[in-house]
Amino acid sequence: MNHLNREELKKLAHEHEIPWQDVLEIARGLYRQAWVERADIYRIRCEVWRAYNSKVWRGTCRQSMKLKYRRAFNGGDHTMIPNFDLVAESISIEFRRDDTDAVEWLWEIITADKDHMPRFDDLLQQALNYLAFTGTPT
């Protein structure tokens, strides 16, 4: 995607006679959707960290686990983390997972790369493209 800055996007919206407020409204909706999609993963990672530490610092749950149990993470071996199977079972119940292998499910979540939130300007561009293609909502 060719990244345009906000002023360029406003200019394009004006050229296509698309109200900027409509672009903002759709972009905000896309942002909320992106946040909701990532919220459960963040909460799961924090629950794992809470199981192993009494302090949780906002935004650092995954990194904290990786530091404390780096041998397990580097070796790809969750058995090096004490009681990981019990923690996995507890968290899978809390998040209503019916998978038979809670350990693998949780290990995949805590070892996956962080899924960053999209840049808001990218969401504005996506909203503008959508409105240009479908027309301005009434």
MARBA-3410 file (N, C-alpha, C, O; in Angstrom, 1 decimal):
138
0.8,-1.2,0.0,0.0,0.0,0.0,0.9,1.2,0.0,1.8,1.3,0.8 ~ 0.6,2.2,-0.9,1.3,3.4,-0.9,0.8,4.3,0.2,-0.4,4.7,0.2 ~ 1.6,4.6,1.2,1.2,5.4,2.4,1.1,6.8,2.0,2.1,7.5,1.6 ~ -0.1,7.4,2.2,-0.3,8.8,2.1,-0.5,9.4,3.4,-1.0,8.8,4.4 ~ -0.1,10.7,3.6,-0.3,11.3,4.8,-1.7,11.9,4.9,-2.4,11.9,3.9
-2.1,12.4,6.0,-3.4,12.8,6.3,-3.9,14.0,5.3,-5.0,14.0,4.8 ~ -3.0,14.9,5.1,-3.3,16.0,4.2,-3.6,15.5,2.8,-4.5,16.0,2.1 ~ -2.7,14.6,2.3,-3.0,14.0,1.0,-4.3,13.3,0.9,-5.0,13.3,-0.1 ~ -4.6,12.6,2.0,-5.9,11.9,2.0,-7.1,12.8,2.0,-8.1,12.6,1.4 ~ -7.0,13.9,2.8,-8.0,15.0,2.8,-8.2,15.5,1.4,-9.3,15.8,0.9
-7.1,15.8,0.7,-7.2,16.3,-0.6,-7.9,15.4,-1.6,-8.7,15.8,-2.4 ~ -7.5,14.1,-1.5,-8.2,13.1,-2.3,-9.7,13.0,-2.0,-10.5,12.8,-2.9 ~ -10.0,13.0,-0.7,-11.5,13.0,-0.4,-12.2,14.2,-1.0,-13.3,14.0,-1.5 ~ -11.6,15.3,-0.9,-12.2,16.5,-1.5,-12.4,16.4,-3.0,-13.4,16.7,-3.5 ~ -11.3,15.9,-3.7,-11.4,15.7,-5.1,-12.5,14.7,-5.5,-13.1,14.9,-6.6
-12.8,13.7,-4.7,-13.8,12.7,-5.0,-15.2,13.1,-4.3,-16.1,12.3,-4.3 ~ -15.2,14.3,-3.7,-16.4,14.8,-3.1,-16.9,13.9,-2.0,-18.1,13.6,-1.9 ~ -16.0,13.4,-1.2,-16.3,12.5,-0.1,-16.1,13.3,1.2,-15.0,13.8,1.4 ~ -17.1,13.5,2.0,-17.0,14.2,3.2,-15.9,13.6,4.2,-16.0,12.4,4.4 ~ -15.0,14.4,4.7,-14.0,13.9,5.5,-14.5,13.3,6.8,-13.9,12.3,7.3
-15.6,13.8,7.3,-16.2,13.2,8.5,-16.6,11.7,8.2,-16.5,10.9,9.1 ~ -17.1,11.4,7.0,-17.4,10.1,6.7,-16.2,9.2,6.7,-16.2,8.0,7.2 ~ -15.1,9.7,6.2,-13.8,8.9,6.2,-13.4,8.7,7.6,-13.0,7.6,8.0 ~ -13.5,9.7,8.4,-13.1,9.6,9.9,-13.9,8.6,10.6,-13.4,7.8,11.4 ~ -15.2,8.6,10.4,-16.1,7.7,11.0,-15.8,6.2,10.7,-15.8,5.4,11.6
-15.6,6.0,9.4,-15.3,4.6,9.0,-13.9,4.2,9.5,-13.8,3.0,10.0 ~ -12.9,5.1,9.5,-11.6,4.8,10.0,-11.6,4.4,11.5,-11.0,3.5,12.0 ~ -12.4,5.2,12.3,-12.6,4.9,13.7,-13.2,3.6,13.9,-12.8,2.9,14.9 ~ -14.2,3.2,13.1,-14.8,1.9,13.2,-13.8,0.8,12.9,-13.8,-0.2,13.6 ~ -12.9,1.0,11.9,-11.9,0.0,11.6,-10.9,-0.1,12.7,-10.4,-1.2,13.0
-10.6,1.0,13.4,-9.7,1.0,14.5,-10.3,0.2,15.7,-9.6,-0.6,16.3 ~ -11.5,0.5,16.0,-12.2,-0.3,17.1,-12.2,-1.8,16.8,-12.0,-2.6,17.6 ~ -12.5,-2.1,15.5,-12.5,-3.5,15.1,-11.1,-4.2,15.3,-11.0,-5.3,15.8 ~ -10.1,-3.4,14.9,-8.7,-4.0,15.0,-8.4,-4.2,16.5,-7.7,-5.1,16.8 ~ -8.8,-3.2,17.3,-8.5,-3.4,18.8,-9.3,-4.6,19.3,-8.7,-5.3,20.1
-10.5,-4.8,19.0,-11.3,-5.9,19.5,-10.7,-7.2,19.1,-10.6,-8.2,19.9 ~ -10.2,-7.3,17.8,-9.5,-8.5,17.3,-8.3,-8.8,18.1,-8.0,-10.0,18.2 ~ -7.6,-7.9,18.7,-6.4,-8.1,19.4,-6.5,-8.2,20.9,-5.6,-8.6,21.6 ~ -7.7,-7.7,21.4,-7.9,-7.6,22.9,-7.8,-9.0,23.6,-7.2,-9.1,24.6 ~ -8.4,-10.0,23.0,-8.4,-11.3,23.7,-7.0,-11.9,23.8,-6.6,-12.4,24.8
-6.2,-11.7,22.7,-4.8,-12.2,22.7,-4.1,-11.5,23.8,-3.3,-12.1,24.5 ~ -4.2,-10.2,23.9,-3.5,-9.4,24.9,-3.9,-9.9,26.3,-3.1,-10.1,27.2 ~ -5.2,-10.1,26.5,-5.7,-10.5,27.8,-5.2,-11.9,28.2,-4.8,-12.2,29.3 ~ -5.2,-12.8,27.2,-4.7,-14.2,27.4,-3.2,-14.1,27.8,-2.8,-14.8,28.8 ~ -2.4,-13.3,27.1,-1.0,-13.2,27.4,-0.8,-12.7,28.8,0.1,-13.1,29.6
-1.6,-11.7,29.2,-1.5,-11.1,30.6,-1.9,-12.1,31.6,-1.4,-12.2,32.7 ~ -2.9,-12.9,31.4,-3.4,-14.0,32.3,-2.2,-15.0,32.5,-2.0,-15.4,33.7 ~ -1.5,-15.3,31.5,-0.4,-16.3,31.7,0.6,-15.6,32.6,1.1,-16.3,33.5 ~ 1.0,-14.4,32.3,2.0,-13.7,33.1,1.5,-13.6,34.5,2.3,-13.7,35.4 ~ 0.2,-13.3,34.8,-0.3,-13.2,36.1,-0.1,-14.5,36.9,0.1,-14.5,38.1
-0.2,-15.6,36.2,-0.1,-16.9,36.8,1.3,-17.1,37.3,1.6,-17.9,38.2 ~ 2.3,-16.4,36.7,3.7,-16.6,37.1,4.3,-15.4,37.8,5.5,-15.5,38.2 ~ 3.6,-14.3,37.9,4.2,-13.2,38.5,3.1,-12.3,39.1,2.0,-12.2,38.5 ~ 3.3,-11.7,40.2,2.3,-10.9,40.8,2.1,-9.5,40.2,1.1,-8.8,40.4 ~ 3.1,-9.1,39.5,3.1,-7.7,38.8,2.9,-7.9,37.3,3.6,-8.6,36.7
2.0,-7.1,36.8,1.7,-7.0,35.4,1.9,-5.6,35.0,1.2,-4.7,35.5 ~ 2.8,-5.3,34.0,2.9,-4.0,33.5,2.2,-3.9,32.2,2.5,-4.8,31.3 ~ 1.4,-2.9,32.0,0.6,-2.8,30.7,1.5,-2.9,29.5,2.5,-2.1,29.4 ~ 1.1,-3.7,28.6,1.8,-3.8,27.3,3.1,-4.7,27.3,3.7,-4.8,26.3 ~ 3.5,-5.3,28.5,4.7,-6.0,28.5,4.6,-7.5,28.9,5.5,-8.1,29.2
3.3,-8.0,28.9,3.1,-9.3,29.4,3.9,-10.3,28.6,4.6,-11.2,29.1 ~ 3.9,-10.2,27.2,4.6,-11.2,26.4,6.1,-11.1,26.6,6.7,-12.1,26.7 ~ 6.6,-9.9,26.6,8.0,-9.7,26.8,8.5,-10.2,28.1,9.6,-10.8,28.2 ~ 7.7,-10.0,29.1,8.0,-10.4,30.5,8.2,-11.9,30.6,9.1,-12.5,31.2 ~ 7.2,-12.6,29.9,7.3,-14.1,29.9,8.5,-14.6,29.2,9.2,-15.5,29.6
8.8,-13.9,28.0,9.9,-14.3,27.2,11.2,-14.1,28.0,12.2,-14.9,27.8 ~ 11.3,-13.1,28.8,12.5,-12.8,29.6,12.7,-13.8,30.7,13.7,-14.4,30.9 ~ 11.6,-14.0,31.5,11.6,-14.9,32.6,11.9,-16.4,32.2,12.6,-17.1,32.9 ~ 11.3,-16.8,31.1,11.5,-18.2,30.7,12.1,-18.3,29.3,11.6,-19.0,28.4 ~ 13.2,-17.5,29.1,13.8,-17.5,27.8,14.3,-18.8,27.3,14.3,-19.1,26.1
14.8,-19.7,28.2,15.3,-21.0,27.8,14.1,-21.8,27.1,14.3,-22.4,26.1 ~ 12.9,-21.7,27.7,11.8,-22.4,27.2,11.4,-21.8,25.8,11.1,-22.5,24.9 ~ 11.4,-20.5,25.7,11.0,-19.8,24.5,12.0,-20.0,23.4,11.6,-20.3,22.3 ~ 13.3,-19.9,23.8,14.3,-20.2,22.8,14.4,-21.6,22.3,14.6,-21.9,21.1 ~ 14.1,-22.5,23.2,14.1,-23.9,22.8,12.8,-24.5,22.3,12.7,-25.6,21.8
11.7,-23.6,22.4,10.4,-24.0,21.9,9.8,-25.2,22.7,9.1,-26.0,22.2 ~ 10.1,-25.2,24.0,9.7,-26.3,24.9,9.0,-25.7,26.1,9.6,-25.3,27.1 ~ 7.6,-25.8,26.1,6.8,-25.3,27.2,7.0,-26.1,28.5,6.5,-25.7,29.5 ~ 7.5,-27.3,28.4,7.7,-28.1,29.6,8.7,-27.5,30.5,8.8,-28.0,31.7 ~ 9.5,-26.6,30.1,10.4,-25.9,31.0,9.8,-24.8,31.8,10.4,-24.3,32.7
8.5,-24.6,31.6,7.8,-23.6,32.4,6.9,-24.3,33.4,6.1,-25.2,33.0 ~ 7.2,-24.1,34.7,6.5,-24.9,35.7,4.9,-24.8,35.6,4.4,-23.7,35.4 ~ 4.3,-25.9,35.7,2.8,-26.0,35.7,2.1,-25.4,34.5,1.0,-25.0,34.6 ~ 2.8,-25.3,33.4,2.3,-24.7,32.2,1.0,-25.4,31.7,0.0,-24.8,31.3 ~ 1.0,-26.7,31.9,-0.3,-27.5,31.5,-1.5,-27.1,32.3,-2.6,-27.0,31.8
-1.3,-26.9,33.6,-2.4,-26.5,34.5,-2.8,-25.0,34.2,-4.0,-24.8,34.2 ~ -1.9,-24.2,34.0,-2.2,-22.8,33.6,-3.0,-22.8,32.3,-4.0,-22.1,32.1 ~ -2.5,-23.5,31.3,-3.1,-23.6,30.0,-4.6,-24.1,30.1,-5.5,-23.6,29.5 ~ -4.8,-25.1,30.9,-6.1,-25.7,31.1,-7.0,-24.6,31.7,-8.2,-24.4,31.3 ~ -6.6,-23.9,32.8,-7.3,-22.9,33.5,-7.7,-21.8,32.5,-8.9,-21.3,32.5
-6.8,-21.3,31.8,-7.0,-20.2,30.8,-7.9,-20.6,29.7,-8.8,-19.8,29.3 ~ -7.8,-21.8,29.2,-8.6,-22.3,28.1,-10.1,-22.4,28.6,-11.0,-22.1,27.8 ~ -10.3,-22.7,29.8,-11.6,-22.8,30.4,-12.2,-21.4,30.5,-13.3,-21.1,30.1 ~ -11.4,-20.5,31.0,-11.8,-19.1,31.2,-12.2,-18.4,29.9,-13.2,-17.7,29.8 ~ -11.5,-18.7,28.8,-11.8,-18.1,27.5,-12.6,-19.1,26.7,-12.7,-18.9,25.5
-13.3,-20.1,27.3,-14.2,-20.9,26.7,-13.7,-21.6,25.5,-14.4,-21.7,24.4 ~ -12.5,-22.1,25.6,-11.9,-22.9,24.5,-12.3,-24.4,24.7,-12.1,-24.9,25.8 ~ -12.8,-25.0,23.6,-13.1,-26.4,23.7,-12.1,-27.4,23.1,-12.3,-28.6,23.1 ~ -11.0,-26.8,22.8,-9.9,-27.6,22.2,-9.4,-28.6,23.2,-9.4,-28.4,24.4 ~ -9.1,-29.8,22.7,-8.5,-30.8,23.6,-7.1,-30.6,24.0,-6.7,-31.0,25.0
-6.4,-29.8,23.2,-5.0,-29.5,23.5,-4.8,-28.1,23.9,-4.3,-27.3,23.1 ~ -5.2,-27.7,25.1,-5.1,-26.4,25.6,-3.6,-25.9,25.7,-3.3,-24.7,25.5 ~ -2.7,-26.8,26.0,-1.3,-26.5,26.1,-0.8,-25.9,24.7,-0.1,-24.9,24.7 ~ -1.0,-26.6,23.7,-0.5,-26.2,22.3,-1.2,-24.9,21.9,-0.5,-24.0,21.4 ~ -2.5,-24.8,22.2,-3.2,-23.5,21.9,-2.6,-22.3,22.6,-2.3,-21.3,22.0
-2.3,-22.5,23.9,-1.7,-21.4,24.7,-0.3,-21.1,24.3,0.1,-19.9,24.2 ~ 0.5,-22.1,24.0,1.9,-22.0,23.6,1.9,-21.2,22.3,2.8,-20.3,22.1 ~ 1.0,-21.5,21.4,1.0,-20.8,20.1,0.7,-19.3,20.3,1.3,-18.5,19.6 ~ -0.2,-19.0,21.2,-0.5,-17.6,21.5,0.6,-16.8,22.1,0.9,-15.7,21.6 ~ 1.3,-17.4,23.1,2.3,-16.6,23.8,3.6,-16.6,23.0,4.5,-15.8,23.3
3.8,-17.5,22.0,5.0,-17.4,21.3,4.9,-16.7,19.9,5.9,-16.4,19.3 ~ 3.7,-16.4,19.5,3.4,-15.7,18.3,4.0,-14.3,18.3,4.0,-13.7,19.4 ~ 4.4,-13.8,17.1,4.8,-12.4,17.0,3.7,-11.5,17.4,2.5,-11.8,17.1 ~ 4.0,-10.3,17.9,3.0,-9.4,18.2,2.3,-8.8,17.0,3.0,-8.5,16.0 ~ 1.0,-8.8,17.0,0.2,-8.3,15.9,0.0,-6.8,16.2,-0.9,-6.5,17.0
0.7,-5.9,15.6,0.6,-4.5,15.9,-0.7,-3.9,15.3,-1.2,-4.4,14.3 ~ -1.1,-2.9,16.0,-2.3,-2.1,15.5,-1.9,-1.4,14.2,-0.8,-0.9,14.1 ~ -2.8,-1.3,13.2,-2.5,-0.6,12.0,-2.4,0.9,12.3,-3.0,1.4,13.2 ~ -1.6,1.6,11.5,-1.4,3.0,11.6,-2.8,3.7,11.3,-3.5,3.2,10.4 ~ -3.2,4.7,12.0,-4.5,5.3,11.8,-4.5,5.9,10.4,-5.6,5.9,9.7
-3.4,6.5,9.9,-3.4,7.0,8.5,-3.7,5.9,7.5,-4.4,6.1,6.4 ~ -3.2,4.7,7.7,-3.6,3.5,6.8,-5.0,3.2,6.9,-5.6,2.9,5.9 ~ -5.6,3.3,8.1,-7.1,3.1,8.2,-7.9,4.2,7.5,-8.9,3.9,6.9 ~ -7.4,5.4,7.6,-8.0,6.5,6.9,-8.0,6.2,5.4,-9.0,6.4,4.7 ~ -6.9,5.8,4.9,-6.7,5.5,3.5,-7.7,4.3,3.1,-8.3,4.3,2.0
-7.7,3.3,3.9,-8.6,2.2,3.7,-10.1,2.6,3.6,-10.9,2.2,2.8 ~ -10.5,3.5,4.6,-11.8,4.1,4.6,-12.1,4.9,3.3,-13.2,4.8,2.8 ~ -11.1,5.7,2.9,-11.3,6.5,1.7,-11.5,5.7,0.5,-12.3,5.9,-0.3 ~ -10.7,4.6,0.4,-10.8,3.7,-0.7,-12.2,3.0,-0.8,-12.8,2.9,-1.8 ~ -12.6,2.6,0.4,-13.9,2.0,0.5,-15.0,3.0,0.1,-15.9,2.6,-0.7
-15.0,4.2,0.5,-16.0,5.2,0.2,-15.9,5.6,-1.3,-17.0,5.8,-1.9 ~ -14.7,5.6,-1.8,-14.6,5.9,-3.3,-15.2,4.8,-4.1,-15.7,5.1,-5.2 ~ -15.1,3.6,-3.6,-15.5,2.4,-4.4,-17.1,2.2,-4.2,-17.8,2.0,-5.2 ~ -17.6,2.4,-3.0,-19.0,2.1,-2.7,-19.9,3.3,-2.8,-21.1,3.2,-2.9 ~ -19.3,4.5,-2.6,-20.1,5.7,-2.6,-20.2,6.2,-1.1,-20.0,5.4,-0.2
-20.5,7.4,-1.0,-20.7,8.0,0.4,-21.9,7.5,1.0,-23.0,7.6,0.4 ~ -21.8,7.1,2.3,-23.0,6.7,3.0,-24.0,7.9,3.2,-23.5,9.0,3.4 ~ -25.3,7.6,3.3,-26.3,8.6,3.4,-26.6,8.8,4.9,-27.5,9.6,5.2
END
